[in-house]
Amino acid sequence: MTPKNNLLIGVVIALIVAASYNIGANPIDFVEGLPNLAIIADEMTEVEPTLFVTAFWSMFETIQMAFIGTMVGVVISLPLSMFAARNLNSKYVYVPVRAILAAVRTFPSILWAILFVIMVGLGPFAGVLAIIMYTVGFVTKLQYEAIETIDSDPMDAVKSIGVSKWQLIRYVVLPESAPHLLSQMLYMFDYNVRQTSILGLVGAGGIGFYIINYIKFFEYGKAAVFMLVVLFVVLVIDWVSVKIRDKYIVKSQHGIEVTTS
Amino acid sequence: MNSMMIPSKGIVKIDYQTPNMNNKKFKLMMHNIGYIPQSLGLIKNITVLENTLIGALPRLGKIQSLFKIFPEKEIVEAKKILKQVGLEGKEYRKAYMLSGGEKRRVAIARAFMQKPTLLLADEIVSELDSVTAREIMNLIADAQKTMNLTAIMVHHDMQLALEYANRVAVIKEGEKILEIGVEGDKIVDFQTGNLTPDEIMEMYSVDAKK
């Protein structure tokens, strides 16, 4: 540890304390509040098994919403990312496209959901639209970054043949960035399932709708059923996507064949 | 020379045209200039055959190229070229699975697929053992005879260059310091800028008096 490091750590700690004081975050409140947590936890143990069917159905709805949102979002973000990549476009194209994307990313999905609920009314469709917006914002960013890290050698070699820009995208950019795309789709789907679970809070469909309503009426036992289902399904999706990733993505990125028995 | 880089000084003319990617006429000429960079520039996630077919892209229509539909004629041609470069039976391997020598063959096949009149190759054999290097050089030499092709290549290995080239220019820091014309085994022309034979001997252990 150099004195400079110590100073830096001191400054960061001082900033945390100052910020906590400003927003009125008090650790004593946390300790005093612990018994309340125990009461909720106690109530949560009184689960109602009959609700599991409803919970799984609403989770299924959530997953479908996330699926549509992810897929449509990725399809939209593919061409967009081509326009936002610095190595494919002039500054006059990618700067405005990036500015719009940055604006889209500024809103969290829940704000998009509120916006779309106003637009198309309550229900899953508003949630799907919100997920699409969020996915487009993020996947496009991830994808144009992937495109920018493509090796410039194949690009130059194929460019030297005198191909058109569309051919270059179709035959070099797409195949070279495809492994990234698959991994981003998995990541995004994973993330969107969790996100869609809370979109119900603003009435945009999915399992979150039930959770927020039961919590509002202090029926923690019933809410717990739905939360357990979310936990379970998210874990399963996580596990599946790790499997898919191992099988396809690791292989194509490192150029080794992985034999899965 | 194919406008991939801008010359720091001097001018380049190919068939009286200055290379420039924005020049439509030159872009048409680029279709027939095979270029093999030192790094080869293969696309690693697609097959050998697909890599080769990229050479045919300029001959493909917009919609065909969007859906990756190559005419049967081109596929037959690509397979013929792959056979010629000794990659028969490996058409459907992914490019990243190939060895160094095989990758070079694919890059050459892609260049041949362009039906080139000029082939530019930058040190494509310098990382190979001498046997493989000779195989690759023979391949290009054969193609030169059958396809009416001019090849311009950069080499480190003076011996190899003298063996295959008609004309060798030794370039040091942008200056041509030596130019050698070769016909068969005989050196027919010899120009040494401002070097003495001793210096040349020292550099390349070539007998300058030969």
Boltz contact constraints between the chains, C-beta under 6 A:
constraints:
  - contact:
      token1: [A, 153]
      token2: [B, 39]
      max_distance: 6.0
  - contact:
      token1: [A, 153]
      token2: [B, 41]
      max_distance: 6.0
  - contact:
      token1: [A, 154]
      token2: [B, 41]
      max_distance: 6.0
  - contact:
      token1: [A, 154]
      token2: [B, 43]
      max_distance: 6.0
  - contact:
      token1: [A, 156]
      token2: [B, 4]
      max_distance: 6.0
  - contact:
      token1: [A, 157]
      token2: [B, 37]
      max_distance: 6.0
  - contact:
      token1: [A, 157]
      token2: [B, 41]
      max_distance: 6.0
  - contact:
      token1: [A, 158]
      token2: [B, 54]
      max_distance: 6.0
  - contact:
      token1: [A, 160]
      token2: [B, 2]
      max_distance: 6.0
  - contact:
      token1: [A, 160]
      token2: [B, 4]
      max_distance: 6.0
  - contact:
      token1: [A, 160]
      token2: [B, 35]
      max_distance: 6.0
  - contact:
      token1: [A, 161]
      token2: [B, 114]
      max_distance: 6.0
  - contact:
      token1: [A, 162]
      token2: [B, 27]
      max_distance: 6.0
  - contact:
      token1: [A, 162]
      token2: [B, 30]
      max_distance: 6.0
  - contact:
      token1: [A, 162]
      token2: [B, 31]
      max_distance: 6.0
  - contact:
      token1: [A, 162]
      token2: [B, 58]
      max_distance: 6.0
  - contact:
      token1: [A, 163]
      token2: [B, 57]
      max_distance: 6.0
  - contact:
      token1: [A, 167]
      token2: [B, 57]
      max_distance: 6.0
  - contact:
      token1: [A, 167]
      token2: [B, 65]
      max_distance: 6.0
  - contact:
      token1: [A, 171]
      token2: [B, 54]
      max_distance: 6.0
  - contact:
      token1: [A, 172]
      token2: [B, 43]
      max_distance: 6.0
  - contact:
      token1: [A, 175]
      token2: [B, 43]
      max_distance: 6.0
  - contact:
      token1: [A, 175]
      token2: [B, 45]
      max_distance: 6.0
  - contact:
      token1: [A, 175]
      token2: [B, 46]
      max_distance: 6.0
  - contact:
      token1: [A, 252]
      token2: [B, 45]
      max_distance: 6.0
  - contact:
      token1: [A, 255]
      token2: [B, 96]
      max_distance: 6.0
